C-alpha cells in the first residue's frame, strides 16, 4: 500500500488510535501487540506507524489490509478512522 | 461505503433467465483466445528449459534465424531492463518478467528460454530445435520440506523479505505468524489433544482452454493485444512494463475464456508475443500446448502442514495451532499467509496460533487457484477436528456448531466478524436429508467447513440507454462465472426493464476505466455494486428528464417499475412515464442518457460453506467413489441462483479431483512426469455424483443487494470432507493428498500388517 503521498503531520488534537498488530509484526514494534498513533484515515495511520516504528516500514510498504470494526479494507487509504474503532492490521488480501 | 438502504424485495434478482452467452457457446460462435486471426499473422513458439535448475551459459539462435520462414527470435534481451529484483513480493514485476523469459538461469523444467515467430506453427516449432543453448546444470530441489532443509540448493539469494526470521534457509522467502491467547494454556485444558502432519501435492487449475493470444506491437510503441485472461488491465499494465512502453498505448481485449480459476490472473505468453511482434513488425499468435500449460503456468502450491488441536470431552476446542509450509515454485508468492489466516477462521477460539512459510523450489511459479491457500488449510484442520470427534464419539456437525464463529466473534486472524453465515450453513447441513440418510456397508460420511475472505478491488462500469428503451452495459471484469447474466439482472432490477433488453459487454482497456482482475470472488460483488450504482445514476437522469417534461421539481419524481412517477404533495397529477418514452426523445431533451460508477468497494464480506460427502472405498483396488455430495454455502444474496449453484458444484468437482487424483509428479531429475491430461487425472463426468446444493442467504452488509462472492469458498471444504468420508469408509486416515488408489492401498496394507 503506497502511502508516500499521505501527510504525516497531524494537527493538534488529532484522535489517538489503537492499532492491533499481527504477532509476526510485533518484533518490529518493540514487542507490542497494541500501538497507538494519531490519525484520522488509514493512509495517515500507516504513515504515522512508519514514523513511530521505522522497522515496520518494510511490512507496511509491502502492503497491508486493515480491518475496521470487522470490515476488511483491502486497499483504501482514505477510509476514515476514529478512536472507538477496532483496528487490526492484516496481511494484504489476494484472491484467485 | 455506507449502505444504509439495502434492498430486500426483488422482482428480477433471484430468477433464472437464460444465459446471454449460451447460444454463442453451444453453436461455436463464441471467440476464445485462439479464435482470432490477423492479415500477415505469424505463429509463435517458445523454447523451454529441459532442466530443473541450470545456468544459461550461451544461446545461439543463428541457425534458426537463417530459416526463411523465421521472422523473429527473442530472448530476455528483448524485454525491458528497467525492472529490477527486490525481496519478497516487492519484486513481483521482476518475478513476472523472470518467469515470462529466463534471465541467466533456468529455474524449473519448462522455464521459457527463447521464442520464435515464423510463417506457420510447424515452422516455428521446427525452428526451436535449431536454437542451441549451453547449460550448466545446477543442483535442484522440488520438495517443500527438502527446499527449506540446511543442505538445499539456493534458488535465489536475497529473495527473502523483511518478515523472515534470522537463521532460516534462503529459500524461505516470507513468514507469517498470527493468532491470540496462550495455546499451551489452552492445550492444558483439553481432555484430548491430536497433533498430526499432512502434505498436499500441487494441483493445476485445469482450465480446458490453454493460454492463447494475438499480439501486434509496432516500433512506435503502440500495440493491440487479444488474449484469454481474467484481467486485461493487469495484462496491459504488466505487458507495457515488461516491453518498456506506455500503458495507454497498448489496447487489450479479453476473449471469451474457457476457464481460469485464478490461473489466468497473470501473464505468461502475452509479453512474448508482443516482443516477437515488435521485432518482426507482424501480428503474432501464440497458443500454448497442454504440456506447456502444465509445465510453465501456475499450479497451486504444494504443502507440508502440522496441526495440533485440543478439545474437551464435550467438544469445546480449547486451543489450536498450525504450521503451514507452502512451496510456490522458483519465486516468492505462495499464499502461506492466506493459508494461515484461513485455517482456523470458522471457529471461535480463545487460544490460537498459526505460522506460514513461503518457500521457493525448482518448480513453476505458483498461481492463484480458487481461494488460494485456504483449501489446504481446511484439509489439515478439518481432518484433525474429525479425528477428535471420532475419538470422543461426538457428532461432527454439533461440535462445529458449538465452536462456530458468529457475528462479533474474534476471528483467528484478529478482528471481530461482522454478520456471517457459518452457523446457518451448519444448521442447514444438520437439517438436510443427506446428513441423516443411512449409509450402505463400506460407505463413510465426512463433513467439513471452509472459509474465504472475498475481495472488492478497483471497478468501473458504464451503462447507456438506447432510444428504444433498451440498455447496454460495459463492465471490465472478464465473465468467468456468469457475470454478464448477473449484471443484467441487477441493472434490470434498478431500471425496471426486462433482463432480455440489456446487453452486457466486457469492454477493452481503451473504452473503460481501470478494472481489477476477475479474482477474489469479487465480480458479482464489486462489478455488481458498480452496475447498480451506474443504473441508479441513469435513473436519476431519467427522473430529471421527466421532471423537466412535467415542469415539476426533480425531487418530486420517483422511479417505480421502469416508470417515472410523480411523487409528493406538490408533484401534480401525471400519468407514469415509461423509460422508453423518455429515451425516445432524449436527443431533443438534453442528449444521450448514460450512467457511470467507479470505486474500490471495501465491503466484500467473508463467506463460509459446509459440505457433506459420502464415499466408498474399494479395498481391492483402493479406488474411491464419491457416492453423494451436498454443498451448503452462504451466498449473501443469489443474483442468478443457477450460476451460484454452478459455482458450488464446480468447487466440489475440482475438490474431488484435488482430493483423489490430481498431483504434479516430479522425477528425481526434477522434470514434470505427467504434463498431459492422460497422466494428470482431472475428474470426468463418470467420476462425479450429482452434486446437490443449498444456497444460504445471510446478506452481506457491504453490498446494496446483500451479495457475497461465491466463486472461491466452494473449493475450501471438499478436500477435508472427502478425506473424512474416505477415513470413515476405509477405517484408516490418510495424511497426504491426493488419496489416489495406490496411496489408499498402501494405507490399507499397512493397517492390515499392524493388525495382524
Interface residues (C-beta under 8 A of the other chain):
Chain A: X20 X22 X23 X24 X28 X58 X59 X61 X62 X63 X67 X69 X70 X71 X72 X73 X74 X75 X76 X79 X86 X88 X90 X91 X93 X94 X95 X96
Chain B: X88 X89 X90 X161 X162 X163 X175 X176 X177 X178 X179 X261 X262 X265 X335 X337 X338 X341 X353 X367 X368 X369 X370 X371 X372 X411 X413 X414 X415 X416 X417 X418 X453 X454 X455 X456 X457 X517 X519 X520 X521 X522 X600 X602 X603 X604 X606 X702 X712
